[in-house]
Amino acid sequence: MAWLNRLETSQRSASGLEWSIWKRLPVILLAGTVAPLAIAAVAWFAVPSVSGGAEDPKLLLVIYQSIGLVILHWTLVFTVAIGCALVMVMKGPAFVADPYPPAGRESFLHTNDPGSL
């Protein structure tokens, strides 16, 4: 027994912007991760080796902001991916999980007496 049954009368909608965004998401994720980390690496190596990283609060601020920006970017990409997946599912064929009517509904549908409602 199948978990979901496809409705025979359902129609698929044409794909649109969601697929073009979906296909670009890995590149967007990679670019949005590498760029801030590259800035943090440049800032780290630009500091003279005489002073440690913990002694320079501006350096630590740049590194922490870069890490925060990467995490924010991952969150945004994940949110857009969820949105694309939802639109793809909604545009797909219709499925029904339980095609059986409720137990009390049959007696209601077969009644011809309007006064029994």
N, C-alpha and C positions, 0 to 999 in steps of 0.2 A: 504494500500500500504506500503510495507516494505521500510525502508530507504536504506538498502543495500541488494542487491541480490547476493546470492552465485552462483558462476560459477559452472556448473555441471562437467566440465572437470578439475577442479582444484584438486590438490593433496596436502595432508599435508606432511610436512617433519618430520622426526623423531626428537624427543626432544633430546637435548644434554646438554651441559655444562650450558646453561642459566637456566634450571630448578633446577639443583643442587645448583647453586649460589643463585637463587631466594628463595629456601627453607632455606638457611643458613643466609639470610640477617637479620631476626629478632634477632638471637643470636649474630651476628656480631655487630648489632646496640646496643644491650644491653651491650655487653662486652666492646665495644669502648666508651660507655658512663659512665659505672660504674668505669672502671679503672682510668681514669684521675680524676674523682670526688673523688674517694677514696684517691688518692695521695694528692689532695687538702685538704681533711678532716684530713688526718694524719698530714699534715704540719700545719694546723690550730690548732689542739689539741696539737702539739708538742711545740708550743710557750708557754712560761710561762704566766700564767694569770696576772702577774704584769703589763706587757707591753701590750697595746692594739694592735690589728691587723694593725691599720693604722700607728702605729709607726715603724713597721718593714717592710721596703721596699722589702726585699727578700721574705717575706711571701706573700705580695701582688703580687709580680712577679710570684710566683708559682701558686697562685690562678688564676690570669689573663691568664697565659699560659695554665692552665688546662681547663679553660672555652673556650679559643680559640681552643684548641685541640678537645674538644667535638664538637664545631660548625663545624670545619673542617671535622671531622669524619662523622657527620650527612650529610654534603654536599656530601662527597664522596660516602656514602652509597646510598643517593638519586640518584646520577648520575648513579651508577651501576644498581640501580633498574629501572631507565628509560631505560638504555641499554638492560637489560634483557627483559623488556616489549616490546620493539621494536623488538627484535629478535623473541620473541614468536608470535607477530602479523605477522611478515614477514614469519614465518614458517607455519602459519595457512592456512586455505583455502582462496582462492582468492575471493574477492567480487567486484562487479561493482556497482557504484552508479547511473550512467546514461547510459544505454545501447543503447540509441537512437543516430543515426548518426546526424551530423550537417545538417542544412537545405540545404545548397548549395551542399552537397556532393552527393546526389542522382543523380542529373543531370550529375555530372561529371562521376560517375560510370557507368551509362547506355549509355554513348555516345560511339558509335562504330567508329566514324570518328576521325582518328589520327590527322587530320589537325585542329580540333577544340580545341586542347589543346593549 
